[in-house]
Amino acid sequence: MKKILLILVAICCSQWSAAQIPTLQGKGKQTKLMVDGKPFVMLSGELHNSTASSIAYMEKERTFQRMKDMGLNSVIATISWEQFEPTEGTFDYTLMDYLLKQANEKDLRLSIIWFGTFKNPFMTYAPSWVKKDAKRFPRAVDDKGKELEMMSLFGKNIAQADAKAYATLLKYLKEKDTTHRVIMMQIENEPGLSGTYRDYSEAANKAYEGEVPAELISYLKKNKNTLQPDVKAAWEEAGCKTKGSWEEIFGKSVYEKVEGQDKILHLTEHLFTAWHYGKFLNEVSKAGKEVYALPTFVNASVFGKFARGNSLGNGCSIADFLDIYRCAAPYMDVFTPNSYMQELDWLCEQFQWKDNPILIPESTLVAARGLFVIGEHSALCFSPFGIDATAQEMNPARAKQEQLLRDSYNALSSMGNVLTDKLGTPQLRGVYLYPGHESQTITMGKWELSFGPKKGFDIGALMAPAGGGFKAEEKPKTEGGALIVQTAEDEFYVVGYGFNCDMKLANPGKTRFAGYDTIYEGHFQDGKFIPGRLLNGDERNVFAEKDELKVLKVNTYSY
């Protein structure tokens, strides 16, 4: 009897442990990252590429303690294939053990970048035994027949070897990471092909001239009315064929000359390349999930708001190709943009195609961007790149941004359920102000909130016969933004900096008056708002300076 009870307890514990594995729940904007059964927003930062390659370096720089002190609740760190499997079949867990130990000690979560075959278009993180064996692991070839220092996708050995190493890492995490420090996995980094429109090796040419895979044709037919515009246009202009080669299905590539250079309007070679990168990623992710089903994502480099297919690598998982990737890689959970371009609002709109959740693993160090993506898109993660800047990299501007990020992360963390209960709902919004986009108006319930620069008070204008009192708005020279939570019809919390907010009824009708009841400064502690100053008189304004984060509780009324 005792033996039976022990077996039952073991089974229950095993099932409980499995149930606590980090997962993604929901769809689109409603997707939540669940950690230990609760919604978790990654207030994160990505370490420099080489930081996690050396324990001595991380110890010297006090890397994880500094990340904890900066208010992060998670860190994006790397594990490289070349260090993990230095000789084929021999695996070194030393660095992974250290990352887990530090994360446990500092109560931080981890997202691991698997630097496998692809670091951008290149294979610099592949082990020496892969790099030096071009026969077993063939390289891509350009249109002139020149072999490139980039891996070809048309030899089955490379995907199998990468997937085997990745699955071995996942098996180890399943056994050793009992507190679920690792909550997501990034597979590869910005994979794409550089220096050539596609691979022109013999195997690649055969695939390009052969039949487009039936599964992609089926996807095109099933999703005909909702395809991404570039894919839809290419297929329709070629006659919506359901059998044929890549150029028969999508047509020949289209260019136009702009200032003497080819500007891509449509590139079938990119679609072809995107498909095969998607299949590669799918094979690696599938191998890992069959061992330990952690959520996975892949990032894309994006350059240029109006350039089609404009990325660091051809065929990269940019928004133009999300349909291709969705079909080719069903085992990949999220496709993410690296957000160094200023138009983060535009970028997020592109990447939320087909209910793709927003996750920002790399960004410039601007806290307002994080407030915006978490507020407006219920982002799973916001993470500035190179968060572990050394003393040599520090300057006053960066120090100020680090302070704003620290204050933002601390404020959001302390909000608790006030924030997480509203994820994916209309009661959570975000604004982002930057040069060229100095104002933004949003509607929450019956209230319209207009964000913009501060209106300067002008005594001279007030004293003039014509009256007045406010200067013209000055356009911001730096970014600002806010996250807004509506907790009742007339109650809002505004967290941010660098903005002025005016609130009015969206549809006033016969309302005689609408305005502010109370405006409190304050802060959150364990999910409870602790009021500070009651702003009234000259300070009766929903406003935050450009270099100081504020948490404001705003109550409105109307009659």
C-alpha positions as CSV (number, residue, x, y, z in Angstrom):
1,M,0.0,0.0,0.0
2,K,2.8,2.4,0.9
3,K,4.5,1.7,-2.3
4,I,1.3,2.5,-4.3
5,L,0.9,5.8,-2.4
6,L,4.5,6.7,-3.2
7,I,3.9,6.0,-6.9
8,L,0.7,8.1,-6.9
9,V,2.5,11.0,-5.2
10,A,5.3,10.8,-7.7
11,I,2.8,10.8,-10.6
12,C,1.0,13.8,-9.1
13,C,4.2,15.7,-8.6
14,S,5.3,14.9,-12.1
15,Q,2.0,16.2,-13.5
16,W,2.1,19.3,-11.3
17,S,5.7,20.0,-12.5
18,A,4.6,19.5,-16.2
19,A,1.7,21.8,-15.7
20,Q,4.0,24.6,-14.4
21,I,6.2,24.5,-17.5
22,P,6.2,28.0,-19.0
23,T,3.6,28.2,-21.8
24,L,1.9,30.6,-24.1
25,Q,-1.9,30.8,-23.7
26,G,-4.4,32.7,-25.8
27,K,-4.3,34.1,-29.3
28,G,-3.0,37.3,-30.9
29,K,-3.0,40.3,-28.5
30,Q,-4.6,38.1,-25.9
31,T,-1.6,35.8,-25.8
32,K,0.0,35.6,-22.3
33,L,3.2,34.0,-21.2
34,M,2.3,31.9,-18.2
35,V,5.1,31.3,-15.7
36,D,4.3,29.1,-12.6
37,G,0.6,29.4,-13.6
38,K,0.5,33.2,-13.7
39,P,0.8,35.8,-16.5
40,F,4.4,37.1,-16.8
41,V,5.6,40.1,-18.8
42,M,9.3,39.9,-19.5
43,L,10.8,43.2,-18.3
44,S,14.1,42.2,-19.8
45,G,17.4,43.1,-21.3
46,E,19.6,41.2,-23.7
47,L,23.2,40.8,-22.9
48,H,25.9,41.5,-25.4
49,N,26.6,38.5,-27.7
50,S,29.8,37.5,-26.0
51,T,29.0,38.2,-22.4
52,A,27.6,34.7,-21.5
53,S,30.6,33.0,-23.1
54,S,32.8,33.4,-20.0
55,I,31.9,32.9,-16.3
56,A,35.0,34.8,-15.3
57,Y,33.9,37.8,-17.3
58,M,30.4,37.7,-15.9
59,E,31.8,37.4,-12.4
60,K,34.1,40.3,-12.9
61,E,31.4,42.5,-14.3
62,R,28.8,41.4,-11.7
63,T,26.5,40.9,-14.6
64,F,23.5,39.3,-13.0
65,Q,23.6,41.5,-9.9
66,R,23.7,44.6,-12.1
67,M,20.7,43.2,-14.0
68,K,18.8,42.7,-10.8
69,D,19.7,46.2,-9.6
70,M,18.3,47.6,-12.9
71,G,14.8,46.3,-12.1
72,L,14.8,43.5,-14.7
73,N,12.8,40.4,-13.9
74,S,14.4,38.4,-16.7
75,V,17.6,38.3,-18.8
76,I,18.1,37.3,-22.4
77,A,21.4,35.4,-22.6
78,T,23.2,33.2,-25.1
79,I,24.3,29.6,-25.4
80,S,26.4,29.0,-28.4
81,W,26.7,25.7,-30.3
82,E,30.4,26.0,-30.6
83,Q,30.8,26.0,-26.8
84,F,28.0,23.6,-26.1
85,E,29.2,20.8,-28.5
86,P,32.9,21.6,-29.1
87,T,33.5,18.1,-30.5
88,E,30.6,16.1,-32.0
89,G,28.7,14.2,-29.5
90,T,30.4,15.8,-26.5
91,F,28.4,18.4,-24.6
92,D,29.5,21.0,-22.1
93,Y,26.9,22.2,-19.6
94,T,29.2,24.5,-17.6
95,L,27.8,27.8,-18.9
96,M,24.2,26.7,-18.8
97,D,24.7,25.6,-15.1
98,Y,26.1,29.0,-14.3
99,L,23.2,30.9,-15.9
100,L,20.7,28.7,-14.0
101,K,22.6,29.3,-10.7
102,Q,22.7,33.0,-11.1
103,A,19.1,33.2,-12.2
104,N,18.0,31.2,-9.1
105,E,20.2,33.3,-6.7
106,K,18.9,36.6,-8.1
107,D,15.3,35.5,-8.7
108,L,15.5,36.2,-12.4
109,R,14.0,34.4,-15.3
110,L,16.0,33.6,-18.5
111,S,15.3,33.5,-22.2
112,I,18.1,31.6,-23.9
113,I,19.3,32.5,-27.4
114,W,20.4,29.3,-29.1
115,F,23.3,30.6,-31.3
116,G,23.3,27.6,-33.5
117,T,23.9,27.5,-37.3
118,F,22.9,31.0,-38.0
119,K,24.0,34.3,-36.5
120,N,22.4,36.6,-39.0
121,P,23.4,35.2,-42.4
122,F,26.7,33.8,-41.1
123,M,27.7,30.6,-39.3
124,T,30.2,32.0,-36.8
125,Y,28.7,30.2,-33.8
126,A,28.7,26.8,-35.5
127,P,31.4,24.4,-34.0
128,S,34.7,24.0,-35.8
129,W,33.8,20.4,-36.8
130,V,30.9,21.9,-38.8
131,K,32.7,24.9,-40.2
132,K,35.6,22.8,-41.5
133,D,33.6,20.1,-43.2
134,A,32.1,21.7,-46.3
135,K,31.4,18.3,-47.9
136,R,29.2,17.1,-45.1
137,F,27.8,20.6,-44.5
138,P,27.7,22.3,-47.9
139,R,27.8,26.1,-48.3
140,A,25.5,28.4,-50.2
141,V,26.5,29.5,-53.7
142,D,25.8,32.9,-55.4
143,D,24.5,33.4,-58.9
144,K,28.1,33.4,-60.3
145,G,28.9,30.0,-58.8
146,K,31.0,31.4,-56.0
147,E,30.9,29.5,-52.7
148,L,29.9,31.7,-49.8
149,E,30.9,31.5,-46.1
150,M,27.2,30.8,-45.3
151,M,25.5,27.5,-44.7
152,S,23.3,26.0,-47.5
153,L,19.8,25.0,-46.4
154,F,19.8,22.2,-49.0
155,G,21.9,19.6,-47.2
156,K,19.9,17.7,-44.6
157,N,22.9,17.1,-42.3
158,I,23.1,20.7,-40.9
159,A,19.5,20.8,-39.7
160,Q,19.8,17.4,-38.2
161,A,23.0,18.2,-36.4
162,D,21.7,21.6,-35.1
163,A,18.4,20.0,-34.0
164,K,20.2,17.2,-32.2
165,A,22.4,19.7,-30.2
166,Y,19.4,21.9,-29.4
167,A,17.3,19.0,-28.2
168,T,20.1,17.8,-26.0
169,L,20.2,21.3,-24.3
170,L,16.4,21.1,-23.9
171,K,16.6,17.6,-22.3
172,Y,19.2,19.0,-19.8
173,L,16.9,21.9,-19.0
174,K,14.0,19.6,-18.4
175,E,16.1,17.6,-15.9
176,K,18.0,20.4,-14.2
177,D,15.8,23.5,-14.3
178,T,13.4,22.5,-11.7
179,T,12.4,26.0,-10.8
180,H,11.7,27.0,-14.4
181,R,14.2,29.8,-14.6
182,V,14.3,29.4,-18.4
183,I,10.9,30.5,-19.8
184,M,11.5,31.0,-23.5
185,M,14.0,29.9,-26.2
186,Q,15.1,32.0,-29.2
187,I,16.2,29.7,-32.0
188,E,19.1,31.1,-34.1
189,N,19.5,34.8,-34.6
190,E,18.1,36.8,-37.6
191,P,18.7,34.0,-40.1
192,G,18.7,35.0,-43.7
193,L,21.0,34.9,-46.7
194,S,23.4,37.7,-47.6
195,G,25.2,38.6,-50.8
196,T,22.8,36.7,-53.1
197,Y,19.1,36.7,-53.8
198,R,19.0,32.9,-53.1
199,D,21.2,29.9,-52.9
200,Y,22.3,28.9,-56.5
201,S,23.9,25.5,-55.6
202,E,22.9,22.5,-57.6
203,A,20.5,21.3,-54.9
204,A,18.9,24.7,-54.5
205,N,18.4,25.1,-58.2
206,K,16.7,21.8,-58.4
207,A,14.3,22.8,-55.5
208,Y,13.7,26.3,-57.1
209,E,12.8,24.8,-60.5
210,G,10.8,21.9,-58.9
211,E,7.2,22.0,-57.6
212,V,6.2,24.4,-54.9
213,P,5.4,22.2,-51.9
214,A,1.8,21.0,-51.7
215,E,1.5,22.2,-48.1
216,L,2.2,25.8,-49.2
217,I,-0.2,25.6,-52.1
218,S,-2.9,24.3,-49.7
219,Y,-2.1,27.2,-47.3
220,L,-2.4,29.8,-50.1
221,K,-5.8,28.4,-51.1
222,K,-7.1,28.2,-47.6
223,N,-6.0,31.7,-46.7
224,K,-6.5,33.4,-50.1
225,N,-8.4,36.3,-48.8
226,T,-6.2,37.1,-45.8
227,L,-2.7,36.6,-47.2
228,Q,0.0,39.1,-46.5
229,P,-0.2,41.8,-49.3
230,D,3.1,41.0,-51.0
231,V,2.5,37.2,-51.1
232,K,-1.1,37.7,-52.2
233,A,-0.2,40.1,-55.0
234,A,2.6,37.8,-56.3
235,W,0.4,34.8,-56.4
236,E,-2.6,36.6,-57.9
237,E,-0.5,38.3,-60.6
238,A,0.9,34.9,-61.6
239,G,-2.7,33.6,-62.0
240,C,-3.3,31.9,-58.7
241,K,-1.8,28.6,-60.1
242,T,-1.9,25.6,-57.8
243,K,0.8,23.6,-59.5
244,G,4.2,24.6,-60.8
245,S,7.7,25.9,-59.9
246,W,8.4,28.9,-57.7
247,E,8.4,31.3,-60.6
248,E,5.3,29.7,-62.1
249,I,3.4,30.1,-58.8
250,F,4.8,33.5,-57.8
251,G,6.1,35.0,-61.1
252,K,9.5,36.3,-61.9
253,S,11.1,38.9,-59.7
254,V,10.2,42.5,-60.3
255,Y,12.5,45.5,-60.0
256,E,12.5,49.1,-60.9
257,K,15.5,51.5,-61.2
258,V,15.7,54.1,-58.4
259,E,18.6,56.5,-58.7
260,G,20.5,53.9,-60.8
261,Q,19.9,51.0,-58.4
262,D,17.5,48.1,-58.4
263,K,14.6,48.6,-56.0
264,I,12.9,45.3,-55.2
265,L,9.1,45.3,-55.8
266,H,8.7,41.6,-55.6
267,L,11.3,38.9,-55.3
268,T,10.3,35.2,-55.7
269,E,13.8,34.2,-54.6
270,H,13.1,35.7,-51.2
271,L,9.9,33.7,-50.8
272,F,11.7,30.6,-51.8
273,T,14.5,31.4,-49.3
274,A,12.1,32.3,-46.5
275,W,10.3,28.9,-47.0
276,H,13.5,26.9,-46.5
277,Y,14.6,29.0,-43.5
278,G,11.2,28.4,-42.0
279,K,11.5,24.6,-42.6
280,F,15.0,24.7,-40.9
281,L,13.7,26.5,-37.9
282,N,10.7,24.2,-37.7
283,E,12.9,21.1,-37.6
284,V,15.1,22.5,-34.8
285,S,12.1,23.8,-32.7
286,K,10.2,20.5,-33.2
287,A,13.2,18.5,-31.9
288,G,13.3,20.6,-28.8
289,K,9.6,20.6,-28.1
290,E,9.4,16.9,-28.4
291,V,11.8,16.8,-25.4
292,Y,10.7,19.9,-23.4
293,A,8.0,22.1,-24.8
294,L,9.3,25.6,-23.9
295,P,7.9,28.4,-26.0
296,T,10.1,29.4,-29.0
297,F,10.6,32.5,-31.1
298,V,12.9,33.8,-33.8
299,N,13.9,37.4,-34.4
300,A,14.2,39.3,-37.7
301,S,16.3,42.3,-38.6
302,V,14.1,45.0,-40.2
303,F,15.6,48.0,-42.1
304,G,13.4,50.6,-43.7
305,K,9.7,51.3,-43.3
306,F,8.9,51.2,-47.0
307,A,11.4,48.7,-48.5
308,R,10.0,45.3,-49.3
309,G,12.2,42.4,-48.3
310,N,14.6,44.9,-46.8
311,S,16.5,43.0,-44.1
312,L,20.0,42.0,-43.1
313,G,19.5,38.7,-44.8
314,N,17.3,37.7,-47.8
315,G,14.4,35.5,-46.7
316,C,14.6,36.6,-43.1
317,S,11.3,36.3,-41.1
318,I,10.2,39.9,-41.6
319,A,6.5,40.7,-41.8
320,D,6.4,40.4,-45.6
321,F,6.9,36.7,-45.2
322,L,4.9,35.8,-42.2
323,D,2.5,33.7,-44.2
324,I,5.4,31.7,-45.6
325,Y,6.9,31.2,-42.1
326,R,3.5,30.3,-40.5
327,C,3.1,27.5,-43.1
328,A,6.7,26.3,-43.0
329,A,7.2,26.5,-39.3
330,P,4.2,25.5,-37.2
331,Y,6.4,24.5,-34.3
332,M,7.7,28.1,-34.0
333,D,5.5,30.1,-31.6
334,V,6.4,33.8,-32.2
335,F,8.1,35.8,-35.0
336,T,9.6,38.9,-33.6
337,P,11.2,42.1,-34.9
338,N,14.4,43.7,-33.7
339,S,13.3,47.2,-33.2
340,Y,16.1,49.7,-33.8
341,M,14.1,51.8,-36.2
342,Q,12.2,54.7,-34.6
343,E,8.8,53.8,-36.0
344,L,8.2,51.1,-33.4
345,D,4.4,51.7,-33.7
346,W,4.4,50.9,-37.4
347,L,6.7,47.9,-36.8
348,C,4.3,46.4,-34.2
349,E,1.4,46.8,-36.6
350,Q,3.2,44.8,-39.2
351,F,4.2,42.0,-36.9
352,Q,0.9,41.4,-35.4
353,W,-0.2,39.8,-38.6
354,K,-2.2,36.6,-38.3
355,D,-2.5,36.9,-34.5
356,N,1.3,36.9,-34.1
357,P,2.0,38.1,-30.5
358,I,4.3,41.1,-30.1
359,L,7.7,40.3,-28.4
360,I,10.6,42.7,-28.6
361,P,13.9,40.9,-27.8
362,E,16.1,43.7,-29.1
363,S,15.5,47.4,-29.0
364,T,17.3,50.7,-28.5
365,L,17.6,51.7,-24.9
366,V,14.5,53.9,-24.6
367,A,12.1,53.1,-21.7
368,A,9.2,54.7,-23.5
369,R,9.3,52.0,-26.1
370,G,8.7,49.4,-23.5
371,L,5.8,51.3,-21.9
372,F,4.3,51.5,-25.4
373,V,4.6,47.9,-26.5
374,I,3.4,46.5,-23.2
375,G,0.5,48.9,-22.9
376,E,-0.6,49.0,-26.5
377,H,0.2,45.4,-27.6
378,S,0.4,43.5,-24.3
379,A,3.9,42.5,-25.4
380,L,5.3,39.3,-24.0
381,C,8.7,41.0,-23.6
382,F,10.5,44.2,-24.0
383,S,14.3,44.0,-24.0
384,P,17.0,46.6,-24.9
385,F,20.0,45.1,-26.5
386,G,23.4,45.4,-24.8
387,I,21.8,45.9,-21.4
388,D,25.1,45.0,-19.7
389,A,27.0,48.1,-20.9
390,T,30.5,48.3,-19.5
391,A,31.9,51.5,-17.9
392,Q,33.6,52.4,-21.2
393,E,30.2,52.4,-22.9
394,M,28.5,54.6,-20.3
395,N,27.8,58.3,-20.9
396,P,25.3,60.8,-19.4
397,A,22.6,60.1,-22.0
398,R,22.8,56.3,-21.5
399,A,22.9,56.7,-17.7
400,K,19.6,58.7,-17.9
401,Q,18.0,56.1,-20.1
402,E,19.1,53.3,-17.8
403,Q,17.5,55.3,-14.9
404,L,14.2,55.7,-16.8
405,L,14.2,52.0,-17.7
406,R,14.9,51.0,-14.1
407,D,12.1,53.3,-12.8
408,S,9.7,52.0,-15.5
409,Y,10.4,48.4,-14.8
410,N,10.1,48.9,-11.0
411,A,6.8,50.7,-11.5
412,L,5.4,48.0,-13.8
413,S,6.6,45.1,-11.5
414,S,5.0,46.7,-8.5
415,M,1.6,47.1,-10.2
416,G,1.0,43.3,-10.0
417,N,-2.5,42.3,-11.0
418,V,-3.5,45.9,-11.8
419,L,-1.4,45.4,-14.9
420,T,-1.6,41.7,-15.6
421,D,-5.4,41.5,-15.2
422,K,-5.7,44.0,-18.1
423,L,-3.3,42.3,-20.5
424,G,-5.0,42.0,-23.9
425,T,-8.0,44.1,-23.0
426,P,-9.2,47.6,-24.2
427,Q,-8.5,48.8,-20.6
428,L,-4.7,48.7,-21.2
429,R,-3.2,51.1,-23.8
430,G,0.1,52.6,-24.6
431,V,1.4,55.7,-26.4
432,Y,4.8,56.5,-27.9
433,L,5.9,60.0,-28.8
434,Y,8.9,60.7,-31.0
435,P,10.1,63.2,-33.6
436,G,7.7,63.0,-36.5
437,H,5.0,61.5,-34.2
438,E,4.7,64.2,-31.5
439,S,1.1,63.5,-30.5
440,Q,-1.3,60.7,-30.2
441,T,-5.0,60.4,-29.2
442,I,-6.6,57.2,-27.8
443,T,-10.1,56.4,-26.6
444,M,-10.7,54.4,-23.4
445,G,-14.3,53.9,-22.5
446,K,-16.1,57.2,-22.8
447,W,-12.9,59.2,-22.4
448,E,-10.6,60.6,-25.1
449,L,-7.0,61.0,-24.0
450,S,-4.7,63.3,-26.1
451,F,-1.0,63.0,-25.5
452,G,1.5,65.5,-26.7
453,P,4.3,67.8,-25.6
454,K,4.0,70.1,-22.6
455,K,2.2,73.4,-23.1
456,G,4.4,76.1,-21.6
457,F,2.7,78.7,-19.4
458,D,3.2,82.3,-20.6
459,I,2.7,85.0,-18.1
460,G,3.1,87.7,-20.7
461,A,0.3,86.2,-22.8
462,L,-1.9,85.9,-19.8
463,M,-1.5,89.6,-19.0
464,A,-2.0,90.8,-22.5
465,P,-5.4,92.4,-23.4
466,A,-6.3,89.4,-25.6
467,G,-5.8,87.0,-22.7
468,G,-4.5,83.5,-23.4
469,G,-1.8,82.0,-21.2
470,F,-0.3,79.1,-23.1
471,K,2.6,79.1,-25.6
472,A,2.4,77.0,-28.7
473,E,3.4,73.4,-28.2
474,E,7.1,72.6,-28.7
475,K,7.8,69.5,-30.5
476,P,9.8,66.9,-28.5
477,K,13.4,66.3,-29.4
478,T,13.5,63.0,-27.6
479,E,11.1,60.1,-27.1
480,G,8.4,59.9,-24.4
481,G,5.5,57.7,-23.7
482,A,3.1,56.1,-21.3
483,L,1.3,53.0,-20.3
484,I,-2.4,53.6,-19.3
485,V,-4.6,51.3,-17.2
486,Q,-8.3,52.0,-16.8
487,T,-9.6,50.4,-13.6
488,A,-13.1,51.9,-13.6
489,E,-15.2,54.1,-15.9
490,D,-13.6,57.3,-14.4
491,E,-10.3,56.0,-13.0
492,F,-7.0,55.7,-14.8
493,Y,-3.4,55.0,-13.9
494,V,-0.8,56.6,-16.2
495,V,2.8,55.5,-16.0
496,G,5.4,57.3,-18.1
497,Y,7.5,60.4,-18.9
498,G,7.8,63.1,-21.5
499,F,4.1,63.8,-22.1
500,N,1.2,66.1,-21.5
501,C,-2.2,64.5,-21.4
502,D,-5.6,66.2,-21.9
503,M,-8.7,64.2,-21.2
504,K,-12.2,64.9,-22.5
505,L,-15.4,63.0,-23.3
506,A,-15.3,61.3,-26.6
507,N,-19.0,62.0,-27.2
508,P,-20.1,64.8,-24.8
509,G,-23.7,65.0,-26.1
510,K,-25.6,67.3,-23.7
511,T,-23.0,67.0,-20.9
512,R,-22.6,70.3,-19.1
513,F,-19.1,69.7,-17.8
514,A,-16.3,67.0,-17.9
515,G,-12.9,67.2,-16.3
516,Y,-10.6,66.0,-13.6
517,D,-11.8,65.1,-10.1
518,T,-8.4,64.3,-8.6
519,I,-4.9,63.8,-9.8
520,Y,-2.4,62.0,-7.5
521,E,1.2,61.4,-7.9
522,G,2.3,58.2,-6.2
523,H,3.7,54.7,-6.6
524,F,2.6,51.1,-6.4
525,Q,3.6,48.6,-3.7
526,D,2.6,45.0,-4.0
527,G,-0.2,45.9,-6.3
528,K,-1.6,48.7,-4.2
529,F,-1.3,52.4,-5.2
530,I,0.3,54.6,-2.5
531,P,-0.7,58.2,-3.0
532,G,1.8,61.1,-2.8
533,R,1.1,64.7,-3.7
534,L,-2.5,65.7,-4.7
535,L,-1.9,67.8,-7.8
536,N,-4.1,70.9,-7.8
537,G,-3.8,74.6,-8.5
538,D,-0.9,75.4,-10.8
539,E,0.0,71.7,-10.9
540,R,-3.5,70.4,-11.8
541,N,-2.3,68.6,-14.9
542,V,-1.6,65.1,-16.2
543,F,2.0,65.7,-17.1
544,A,5.4,64.1,-16.7
545,E,8.8,65.7,-17.5
546,K,11.0,64.1,-20.2
547,D,13.6,62.9,-17.7
548,E,11.4,61.7,-14.8
549,L,9.1,58.8,-14.7
550,K,5.8,59.4,-13.0
551,V,3.0,57.2,-11.8
552,L,-0.3,59.2,-11.7
553,K,-3.8,58.2,-10.5
554,V,-6.4,60.2,-12.4
555,N,-10.1,60.3,-11.5
556,T,-12.5,62.1,-13.8
557,Y,-16.1,63.2,-13.6
558,S,-18.8,64.6,-15.7
559,Y,-22.4,65.9,-15.4
